[in-house]
Amino acid sequence: MNLIVKDLAAIDDKLSQRHIDLDPAGYFIIYLDRGEGLIYAKHFTNIIDERGLAVDPETGKVIPAKGKVERTNTTVFNGRTAKELSVKIFEQTQPCPVTQLDHAAYLGREFVRAEVALVTGHEYVQD
């Protein structure tokens, strides 16, 4: 099979549209600080309601998937590489702030994407 970049992007785009169950332990906002040469991951807690939606535990309001929401993070992790960041979150933090394997796999993919963007100077936008 001879896949080209646009074929790979189409596969990823299609898979990004699938339903996922949200992690009841919370979610991460990932971003770069190019000046420091670091990948950051802010962790936010949430509650999953009976409809499967993430709800702010302080206000009881649904957390929208898109758009800006003013919330206070519980923890900020950082690392120079995807692996360093993963070790800090998954191996050095107890209890681990990730409770679902699909969430862990997603974070690993995003951390690698962020690392590549940091190294290449390309823009990083979290999926």
VOPAGU-2260 file (C-alpha; in pm, 1 decimal, decimal comma):
REM VOPAGU-2260
SITE   aa  ch    i         X         Y         Z
SITE  MET   A    0       0,0       0,0       0,0
SITE  ASN   A    1     149,2     328,3    -107,6
SITE  LEU   A    2     -10,5     595,1     111,8
SITE  ILE   A    3      70,2     958,3      58,9
SITE  VAL   A    4      37,5    1244,3     305,5
SITE  LYS   A    5    -309,5    1348,2     188,8
SITE  ASP   A    6    -433,8     988,2     227,9
SITE  LEU   A    7    -296,5     973,6     581,7
SITE  ALA   A    8    -454,9    1309,4     664,2
SITE  ALA   A    9    -791,1    1187,2     529,7
SITE  ILE   A   10    -774,3     877,7     750,7
SITE  ASP   A   11    -694,9    1090,8    1056,6
SITE  ASP   A   12    -966,7    1346,4     972,8
SITE  LYS   A   13   -1226,8    1070,7     943,2
SITE  LEU   A   14   -1120,5     911,5    1271,3
SITE  SER   A   15   -1132,1    1250,5    1445,1
SITE  GLN   A   16   -1507,6    1258,8    1374,7
SITE  ARG   A   17   -1585,5     939,6    1569,5
SITE  HIS   A   18   -1763,3     934,1    1905,3
SITE  ILE   A   19   -1538,5     908,4    2208,6
SITE  ASP   A   20   -1628,5     867,0    2573,5
SITE  LEU   A   21   -1477,5    1145,2    2779,7
SITE  ASP   A   22   -1237,5    1070,2    3062,9
SITE  PRO   A   23   -1409,5    1132,2    3396,8
SITE  ALA   A   24   -1070,0    1232,1    3543,3
SITE  GLY   A   25   -1054,6    1540,9    3321,1
SITE  TYR   A   26    -897,0    1678,1    3007,7
SITE  PHE   A   27    -577,6    1852,4    2893,9
SITE  ILE   A   28    -507,2    2167,5    2697,9
SITE  ILE   A   29    -173,9    2126,6    2518,3
SITE  TYR   A   30      38,5    2415,6    2395,4
SITE  LEU   A   31     397,3    2512,1    2318,4
SITE  ASP   A   32     631,4    2768,3    2467,0
SITE  ARG   A   33     889,4    2806,4    2193,1
SITE  GLY   A   34    1100,7    3049,5    2398,4
SITE  GLU   A   35    1143,0    2790,6    2672,5
SITE  GLY   A   36    1150,8    2499,7    2427,2
SITE  LEU   A   37     875,8    2319,9    2619,7
SITE  ILE   A   38     550,7    2137,6    2557,9
SITE  TYR   A   39     287,0    2220,5    2820,6
SITE  ALA   A   40     -22,0    2023,4    2920,2
SITE  LYS   A   41    -270,9    2190,8    3153,8
SITE  HIS   A   42    -501,2    1945,1    3329,8
SITE  PHE   A   43    -859,3    2038,3    3412,6
SITE  THR   A   44   -1106,7    1830,3    3610,8
SITE  ASN   A   45   -1461,0    1762,1    3497,5
SITE  ILE   A   46   -1762,2    1548,9    3574,2
SITE  ILE   A   47   -1931,2    1342,5    3302,9
SITE  ASP   A   48   -2310,0    1383,9    3320,1
SITE  GLU   A   49   -2579,4    1128,7    3227,0
SITE  ARG   A   50   -2568,5    1251,1    2863,5
SITE  GLY   A   51   -2193,7    1186,3    2841,9
SITE  LEU   A   52   -2107,1    1559,4    2844,5
SITE  ALA   A   53   -1821,0    1713,1    3040,9
SITE  VAL   A   54   -1946,6    1942,5    3315,8
SITE  ASP   A   55   -1753,1    2194,3    3523,4
SITE  PRO   A   56   -1756,5    2052,3    3878,9
SITE  GLU   A   57   -1764,9    2403,8    4027,5
SITE  THR   A   58   -2047,8    2556,4    3821,4
SITE  GLY   A   59   -2237,7    2252,0    3695,4
SITE  LYS   A   60   -2230,2    2400,1    3344,0
SITE  VAL   A   61   -2147,3    2195,2    3033,8
SITE  ILE   A   62   -1793,5    2260,6    2908,3
SITE  PRO   A   63   -1816,7    2339,5    2534,8
SITE  ALA   A   64   -1589,3    2144,9    2299,4
SITE  LYS   A   65   -1506,2    2457,4    2100,3
SITE  GLY   A   66   -1451,6    2815,4    2201,5
SITE  LYS   A   67   -1285,4    2971,8    2502,2
SITE  VAL   A   68   -1389,5    2887,3    2853,7
SITE  GLU   A   69   -1239,5    3048,9    3160,8
SITE  ARG   A   70   -1150,8    2766,3    3397,8
SITE  THR   A   71    -877,7    2706,7    3652,3
SITE  ASN   A   72    -647,8    2415,8    3578,9
SITE  THR   A   73    -557,7    2168,6    3852,0
SITE  THR   A   74    -203,0    2097,5    3736,5
SITE  VAL   A   75      39,2    2211,5    3467,5
SITE  PHE   A   76     285,4    1959,4    3328,9
SITE  ASN   A   77     573,1    2037,7    3093,3
SITE  GLY   A   78     848,1    1855,1    2910,9
SITE  ARG   A   79    1109,9    1903,4    2644,0
SITE  THR   A   80     990,9    1595,9    2455,8
SITE  ALA   A   81     672,5    1393,5    2420,6
SITE  LYS   A   82     831,9    1111,1    2615,4
SITE  GLU   A   83     945,0    1333,4    2902,8
SITE  LEU   A   84     596,6    1482,9    2932,1
SITE  SER   A   85     435,2    1137,0    2919,2
SITE  VAL   A   86     662,2    1004,3    3193,8
SITE  LYS   A   87     576,6    1298,7    3419,6
SITE  ILE   A   88     201,8    1249,7    3371,6
SITE  PHE   A   89     168,7     869,9    3355,4
SITE  GLU   A   90     454,9     746,2    3572,0
SITE  GLN   A   91     537,0    1020,9    3821,3
SITE  THR   A   92     190,9    1150,2    3912,1
SITE  GLN   A   93     -23,1     964,0    4163,9
SITE  PRO   A   94    -306,2     924,8    4119,4
SITE  CYS   A   95    -265,5     939,2    3743,8
SITE  PRO   A   96    -485,7    1214,4    3596,4
SITE  VAL   A   97    -581,9     984,9    3305,3
SITE  THR   A   98    -817,7     692,7    3365,0
SITE  GLN   A   99    -893,0     567,1    3013,9
SITE  LEU   A  100    -656,2     395,9    2772,4
SITE  ASP   A  101    -799,1     573,1    2467,7
SITE  HIS   A  102    -735,0     907,0    2640,0
SITE  ALA   A  103    -376,1     802,9    2713,2
SITE  ALA   A  104    -325,0     701,1    2348,8
SITE  TYR   A  105    -472,3    1030,7    2229,4
SITE  LEU   A  106    -241,3    1228,8    2458,4
SITE  GLY   A  107      61,4    1034,8    2335,5
SITE  ARG   A  108     -27,0    1117,2    1974,1
SITE  GLU   A  109     -81,4    1483,7    2059,2
SITE  PHE   A  110     243,9    1509,0    2253,8
SITE  VAL   A  111     434,7    1370,9    1953,0
SITE  ARG   A  112     258,8    1617,0    1720,8
SITE  ALA   A  113     347,9    1900,3    1960,5
SITE  GLU   A  114     710,4    1785,3    1977,9
SITE  VAL   A  115     738,2    1774,9    1597,9
SITE  ALA   A  116     590,1    2125,6    1575,2
SITE  LEU   A  117     832,1    2249,7    1841,4
SITE  VAL   A  118    1132,1    2105,3    1657,6
SITE  THR   A  119    1025,2    2208,1    1305,8
SITE  GLY   A  120     880,1    2548,4    1391,0
SITE  HIS   A  121     541,5    2452,6    1248,1
SITE  GLU   A  122     217,6    2560,8    1412,3
SITE  TYR   A  123      65,2    2324,5    1666,4
SITE  VAL   A  124    -312,1    2305,3    1703,7
SITE  GLN   A  125    -450,0    2039,9    1937,1
SITE  ASP   A  126    -689,8    1794,3    1769,2
